[in-house]
Amino acid sequence: MLNLVSRMSGIASRTQSFVGLVEGTKAKICDTRKTTPGHRLIEKYAVRCGGGTTHRIGLCDAVLIKDNHIAGLSDAQLGAKLEQAATRAREGDGDLWFVQVEVDRLSQLGRVLALPIGLIDMVLLDNMDCDLLTKAVKMRDDSRSSMLLEASGGVTIETVIEIARTGIDRISIGGLTHQAVSLDIGLDTLA
């Protein structure tokens, strides 16, 4: 039990470090699917204890249309395919937290922003540098869309504040869990 408490404390502390760095921006720090098998719920709880946000628990509560789902589609085909997939997801049973699309080019973001309002809740901007993230935020704002924009990919303690300053809404960081170092916690008793 002590090892588990030490590990979760390390995750919460690492999360708090990222949260503290982006304070004063609108960016929220989010976890990812990258959790230890069998420890997903407790690791996501540790992220929340550190001030972070749960991205999603699993495939059952949100839809993420990943870049490999749309690979091979031209930008012209993308809009129709996304509209079809998101509509189908929203017609399903259960409580759907959100529908998100992962893009790696601004032209793809343009197609997503042109979709009917309310179909896509978030766009994951995968491995974009800060210049592209800034342009993506401007595109979203100019379109008057309420879609949230989430930066992801290679986020570190050294880069998170620059990413947050682009105006992005969310920053997802796999390293909150898979790079956390357990805190040294002991249990001493008096005999």
C-alpha positions in Angstrom: 0.0 0.0 0.0 2.9 2.3 0.8 4.3 1.9 -2.7 0.9 2.7 -4.2 0.6 5.9 -2.1 4.2 6.9 -3.0 3.5 6.4 -6.7 0.1 8.3 -6.7 1.7 11.1 -4.7 4.4 11.3 -7.4 1.7 11.7 -10.1 -0.2 14.3 -8.1 3.0 16.3 -7.5 4.1 16.1 -11.1 0.7 17.2 -12.2 0.8 20.1 -9.8 4.1 21.2 -11.3 2.6 21.5 -14.7 -0.6 23.2 -13.4 1.4 25.8 -11.5 3.4 26.7 -14.7 0.3 27.4 -16.7 -1.4 29.4 -14.0 -2.7 32.7 -15.4 -3.5 31.2 -18.8 -6.7 29.5 -19.8 -5.0 26.2 -20.5 -6.0 23.2 -18.4 -3.6 20.3 -17.9 -5.1 16.9 -18.9 -4.1 13.3 -18.5 -4.1 10.8 -21.4 -4.8 7.1 -21.9 -1.2 6.3 -21.0 -1.7 4.8 -17.6 -0.4 1.7 -15.8 -2.5 -1.4 -16.6 -4.9 -2.0 -13.7 -4.2 1.5 -12.1 -6.1 3.7 -14.6 -8.7 5.0 -12.2 -6.4 5.7 -9.3 -3.8 7.3 -11.5 -6.5 9.6 -13.0 -7.6 10.4 -9.5 -4.0 11.3 -8.6 -3.9 13.7 -11.6 -7.1 15.4 -10.4 -5.6 15.6 -6.9 -2.7 17.5 -8.5 -5.1 20.0 -10.1 -5.3 18.3 -13.5 -8.3 17.3 -15.6 -9.3 13.8 -16.7 -9.3 13.6 -20.4 -11.5 10.5 -20.5 -11.6 7.2 -18.6 -11.7 4.9 -21.6 -13.3 4.2 -25.0 -16.7 4.0 -23.4 -17.2 7.6 -22.4 -15.9 9.7 -25.2 -15.1 9.4 -28.9 -11.7 10.2 -30.3 -11.4 10.1 -34.1 -7.7 9.7 -34.4 -5.4 10.7 -37.2 -5.0 7.1 -38.3 -8.8 6.9 -38.7 -8.7 9.8 -41.2 -5.4 9.0 -42.8 -5.6 8.7 -46.6 -8.6 11.0 -46.8 -8.2 14.2 -48.8 -9.1 17.4 -47.0 -12.2 17.5 -49.3 -13.3 14.1 -48.1 -12.6 14.8 -44.5 -15.6 16.9 -43.7 -18.2 14.4 -44.9 -16.5 11.5 -43.2 -16.2 13.3 -39.9 -19.8 14.5 -40.0 -20.9 10.9 -40.6 -18.7 9.4 -37.8 -19.6 12.1 -35.3 -23.3 11.8 -36.0 -23.2 8.0 -35.6 -21.3 8.4 -32.3 -23.9 10.8 -30.9 -26.8 8.5 -31.9 -25.3 5.7 -29.7 -26.4 4.7 -26.3 -24.8 5.9 -23.1 -23.5 9.1 -21.7 -21.0 10.6 -24.2 -18.7 13.2 -22.6 -17.4 14.5 -25.9 -16.5 13.9 -29.5 -12.9 14.8 -30.4 -11.0 14.8 -33.7 -7.2 14.5 -33.9 -5.6 16.6 -36.7 -2.0 17.2 -37.6 -2.5 19.9 -40.3 -4.2 23.3 -40.2 -6.1 22.4 -43.4 -7.7 19.5 -41.5 -8.6 21.9 -38.7 -10.3 24.2 -41.3 -12.5 21.2 -42.4 -13.4 20.4 -38.8 -14.3 24.0 -38.0 -16.7 24.0 -41.1 -18.8 21.2 -39.6 -22.2 21.9 -38.1 -22.1 23.5 -34.7 -22.2 21.0 -31.8 -21.0 18.0 -33.8 -17.4 18.1 -32.6 -16.6 19.3 -29.1 -12.8 19.3 -29.3 -9.9 19.1 -31.7 -6.6 17.5 -30.6 -3.8 19.3 -32.3 -1.1 16.6 -32.6 2.6 17.5 -32.4 2.1 21.0 -33.6 4.7 23.6 -32.7 3.7 26.8 -31.0 3.5 28.8 -34.2 1.0 26.3 -35.6 -0.9 26.2 -32.3 -1.2 30.0 -32.3 -2.5 29.9 -35.9 -5.0 27.2 -34.9 -6.3 29.3 -32.1 -6.7 32.2 -34.4 -8.5 30.1 -37.0 -10.9 28.8 -34.3 -11.5 32.3 -32.9 -12.1 33.8 -36.3 -14.6 31.1 -37.1 -16.5 32.0 -33.9 -16.5 28.3 -33.0 -16.8 27.2 -29.4 -14.8 24.0 -30.1 -12.0 23.4 -27.5 -8.5 23.1 -28.8 -6.1 20.6 -27.1 -2.4 20.5 -27.7 -0.7 17.1 -27.4 2.6 15.4 -28.2 6.0 15.9 -26.5 4.9 18.3 -23.9 7.5 18.8 -21.2 8.1 21.0 -18.1 10.3 23.2 -20.3 7.7 23.7 -23.1 4.4 23.7 -21.3 4.2 27.5 -20.6 5.0 28.4 -24.2 2.3 26.1 -25.4 -0.2 27.5 -22.8 0.6 31.1 -24.0 -0.7 30.2 -27.5 -4.2 30.5 -26.2 -4.9 26.7 -26.3 -7.7 25.4 -24.0 -6.2 22.1 -23.0 -2.8 20.5 -22.9 -2.7 16.7 -22.6 0.4 15.2 -21.2 1.1 11.4 -21.1 4.1 12.1 -18.9 1.9 13.0 -16.0 1.6 9.3 -15.3 4.3 7.5 -17.2 7.1 9.8 -16.2 6.1 10.4 -12.6 8.7 9.5 -9.9 7.3 8.0 -6.7 7.7 10.1 -3.6 9.8 8.7 -0.8 7.1 8.1 1.9 7.9 6.0 4.9 5.8 4.5 7.7 7.5 4.7 11.0 5.9 3.3 14.1 7.0 3.6 17.8 7.2 0.4 19.7 
